[in-house]
């Protein structure tokens, strides 16, 4: 009963932590999008004022008008892309990776957010691996060492120009770790 309560508590803490992380990501994304939208509008307004100034002074030419139209089209396209973003933070992050920011500040903030996410995921992965290793028995550790040794031998064979066979490795080790061994790759890289 104590173990079940401890596991339930850990699950709830993880869920609460993840909700907090997702809320923080959503907040940062909102700030990034607000920055991008604001800078788009600011850039358009400055360009319109410059165009109006040139027109007033009689210095506006066809190139200036074409430049203004291109900027307005580009801004409209970016606004449509931002309007079409999914509601979920994960969906927004995915879509914004292919988005061409007009605001250098928003782009920089987004790159920082991506870096934070990468670091958090890496830390989580290593924490999980560390917990797994701590829970391994001596026999499990020895089997893991054997597997790594055999994988290293396969890589050495590949470097010598030989073609190691994945099937042999799975015959020797596959059922030690999983009930259904993985299928071999088409070829080694």
SULBELCOR-V401079 format. One line per field, one symbol per residue. psi: psi as a letter, one per 20 degrees, with the letter a starting at -180 (. if undefined). burial: 1 if it has 24 or more other C-alpha atoms within 12 Angstrom, else 0. Layout:
psi = ???
burial = ???
This chain:
psi = ggggggggggghggggghggghgggggggggghggggghgggggggggggggghghikiprhhgggggggghggggggggghhjqrhqgghggghihjpnphohgggghghgggggggggggggghgggggghhiqrggggghgggggghgggggggghjjrnqphggghhghgihhqhoqqqqrgrq.
burial = 000000000000000000000000110111011011101100010010001000000000000000010010001001100100100010011001001011100110110010000000000000000000000000000000001000000100000000010100110010000000000000000
